[in-house]
Amino acid sequence: MKKHVVIVGAGFAGLELATRLSESLADGVRVTLIDRNDSFFFGFSKLDVLLGRRAPTDVLLHYRDIAKAGVEFPQETVTAIDPARRRVITDEGCYDADFLAIALGADYDPAATPGFQGGGFEYYSLAGAERLRDVLAEFSAGTVLISVLGHPFKCSLRCAGRWRRRPARTHRGSGSRGSSGRRAPSRQRQGRNARRRRVRGERGSR
Ligand SMILES: Cc1cc2nc3c(=O)[nH]c(=O)nc-3n(C[C@H](O)[C@H](O)[C@H](O)COP(=O)(O)OP(=O)(O)OC[C@H]3O[C@@H](n4cnc5c(N)ncnc54)[C@H](O)[C@@H]3O)c2cc1C
């Protein structure tokens, strides 16, 4: 009998997992992917809404259009999870799983920053991107303060910033391998080695 995988939350993580299971284990598992919404959108598409390039309805990807073998998409709200029994309760019913994956994402808490809700704008939600789009259309002059309000960051762009620095390290660390199979030293290391040789040479010649 097929194992039942229940995934709660059809965002990035839930959709990716369901897709992989469907593509690699469709004969062995059936998947129930539960989300309270009828559609998904990429975080970065909110920039297009904010800049007035696309309407919110144009960036929505409806779950009904995503057909994956062995995956069901009930549109329900999860109200409780019993991890010990691998049971999920929704506003419509109850699901028992052989494997349970929880991918409910993170909620925003704009009220955590005093004054922000009354006087600021966010574009973490589609509605927020629309509001900001309309305000920017009216804006002609003045000071715009852009702020990251604190940890944690939902958007992994911060990680992207870290990764940007990485290739240099990775490149240096992995280096290219010569015919001996040993890593070629990085430029920095070559410089360091040359300095050491010079120092040794100077000492040796004394
Ligand atoms: C403006 C913006 C730009 C971004 N740009 C990038 C980018 O360029 N690159 C990048 O890697 N990341 C980006 N991100 C971040 C990315 O969107 C998140 O990291 C990612 O969405 C997290 O995936 P997740 O599956 O954990 O959660 P989510 O994608 O948030 O999915 C959670 C899902 O759970 C559902 N859900 C929650 N509670 C319930 C419930 N009780 N019942 C039923 N369903 C529920 C929600 O409807 C949602 O579909 C951006 C985010 C924003 C806001």
Ligand as a Chemical Component Dictionary entry (heavy atoms), coordinates in Angstrom:
data_LIG
# 
_chem_comp.id                   LIG 
_chem_comp.type                 NON-POLYMER 
_chem_comp.pdbx_formal_charge   0 
_chem_comp.three_letter_code    LIG 
# 
loop_
_chem_comp_atom.comp_id 
_chem_comp_atom.atom_id 
_chem_comp_atom.alt_atom_id 
_chem_comp_atom.type_symbol 
_chem_comp_atom.charge 
_chem_comp_atom.model_Cartn_x 
_chem_comp_atom.model_Cartn_y 
_chem_comp_atom.model_Cartn_z 
_chem_comp_atom.pdbx_ordinal 
LIG C1  C1  C 0 9.166  40.631 -1.080 1  
LIG C2  C2  C 0 9.813  39.275 -0.939 2  
LIG C3  C3  C 0 10.788 38.908 -1.845 3  
LIG C4  C4  C 0 11.408 37.673 -1.727 4  
LIG N1  N1  N 0 12.344 37.328 -2.640 5  
LIG C5  C5  C 0 12.986 36.157 -2.544 6  
LIG C6  C6  C 0 13.982 35.778 -3.484 7  
LIG O1  O1  O 0 14.263 36.508 -4.432 8  
LIG N2  N2  N 0 14.624 34.601 -3.316 9  
LIG C7  C7  C 0 14.308 33.761 -2.276 10 
LIG O2  O2  O 0 14.909 32.697 -2.159 11 
LIG N3  N3  N 0 13.349 34.090 -1.364 12 
LIG C8  C8  C 0 12.695 35.254 -1.465 13 
LIG N4  N4  N 0 11.736 35.596 -0.545 14 
LIG C9  C9  C 0 11.518 34.720 0.611  15 
LIG C10 C10 C 0 10.653 33.547 0.305  16 
LIG O3  O3  O 0 9.412  34.006 -0.148 17 
LIG C11 C11 C 0 10.472 32.756 1.606  18 
LIG O4  O4  O 0 11.739 32.418 2.114  19 
LIG C12 C12 C 0 9.696  31.478 1.342  20 
LIG O5  O5  O 0 8.414  31.840 0.936  21 
LIG C13 C13 C 0 9.585  30.576 2.574  22 
LIG O6  O6  O 0 9.005  29.349 2.136  23 
LIG P1  P1  P 0 8.096  28.459 3.072  24 
LIG O7  O7  O 0 7.594  27.319 2.242  25 
LIG O8  O8  O 0 8.821  28.155 4.334  26 
LIG O9  O9  O 0 6.886  29.397 3.511  27 
LIG P2  P2  P 0 5.791  30.110 2.598  28 
LIG O10 O10 O 0 6.236  30.224 1.190  29 
LIG O11 O11 O 0 5.393  31.328 3.344  30 
LIG O12 O12 O 0 4.575  29.055 2.608  31 
LIG C14 C14 C 0 3.798  28.807 3.744  32 
LIG C15 C15 C 0 2.437  28.348 3.238  33 
LIG O13 O13 O 0 1.685  27.882 4.357  34 
LIG C16 C16 C 0 0.361  28.316 4.218  35 
LIG N5  N5  N 0 -0.246 28.367 5.536  36 
LIG C17 C17 C 0 0.188  29.056 6.603  37 
LIG N6  N6  N 0 -0.604 28.830 7.671  38 
LIG C18 C18 C 0 -1.549 27.953 7.247  39 
LIG C19 C19 C 0 -2.659 27.300 7.894  40 
LIG N7  N7  N 0 -2.949 27.509 9.202  41 
LIG N8  N8  N 0 -3.420 26.461 7.164  42 
LIG C20 C20 C 0 -3.142 26.214 5.840  43 
LIG N9  N9  N 0 -2.107 26.791 5.202  44 
LIG C21 C21 C 0 -1.320 27.648 5.893  45 
LIG C22 C22 C 0 0.457  29.693 3.564  46 
LIG O14 O14 O 0 -0.745 30.017 2.874  47 
LIG C23 C23 C 0 1.639  29.480 2.601  48 
LIG O15 O15 O 0 1.216  29.108 1.303  49 
LIG C24 C24 C 0 11.058 36.791 -0.662 50 
LIG C25 C25 C 0 10.049 37.176 0.243  51 
LIG C26 C26 C 0 9.436  38.392 0.109  52 
LIG C27 C27 C 0 8.367  38.764 1.067  53 
# 
loop_
_chem_comp_bond.comp_id 
_chem_comp_bond.atom_id_1 
_chem_comp_bond.atom_id_2 
_chem_comp_bond.value_order 
_chem_comp_bond.pdbx_ordinal 
LIG C1  C2  SING 1  
LIG C2  C3  SING 2  
LIG C2  C26 DOUB 3  
LIG C3  C4  DOUB 4  
LIG C4  N1  SING 5  
LIG C4  C24 SING 6  
LIG N1  C5  DOUB 7  
LIG C5  C6  SING 8  
LIG C5  C8  SING 9  
LIG C6  O1  DOUB 10 
LIG C6  N2  SING 11 
LIG N2  C7  SING 12 
LIG C7  O2  DOUB 13 
LIG C7  N3  SING 14 
LIG N3  C8  DOUB 15 
LIG C8  N4  SING 16 
LIG N4  C9  SING 17 
LIG N4  C24 SING 18 
LIG C9  C10 SING 19 
LIG C10 O3  SING 20 
LIG C10 C11 SING 21 
LIG C11 O4  SING 22 
LIG C11 C12 SING 23 
LIG C12 O5  SING 24 
LIG C12 C13 SING 25 
LIG C13 O6  SING 26 
LIG O6  P1  SING 27 
LIG P1  O7  DOUB 28 
LIG P1  O8  SING 29 
LIG P1  O9  SING 30 
LIG O9  P2  SING 31 
LIG P2  O10 DOUB 32 
LIG P2  O11 SING 33 
LIG P2  O12 SING 34 
LIG O12 C14 SING 35 
LIG C14 C15 SING 36 
LIG C15 O13 SING 37 
LIG C15 C23 SING 38 
LIG O13 C16 SING 39 
LIG C16 N5  SING 40 
LIG C16 C22 SING 41 
LIG N5  C17 SING 42 
LIG N5  C21 SING 43 
LIG C17 N6  DOUB 44 
LIG N6  C18 SING 45 
LIG C18 C19 SING 46 
LIG C18 C21 DOUB 47 
LIG C19 N7  SING 48 
LIG C19 N8  DOUB 49 
LIG N8  C20 SING 50 
LIG C20 N9  DOUB 51 
LIG N9  C21 SING 52 
LIG C22 O14 SING 53 
LIG C22 C23 SING 54 
LIG C23 O15 SING 55 
LIG C24 C25 DOUB 56 
LIG C25 C26 SING 57 
LIG C26 C27 SING 58 
# 
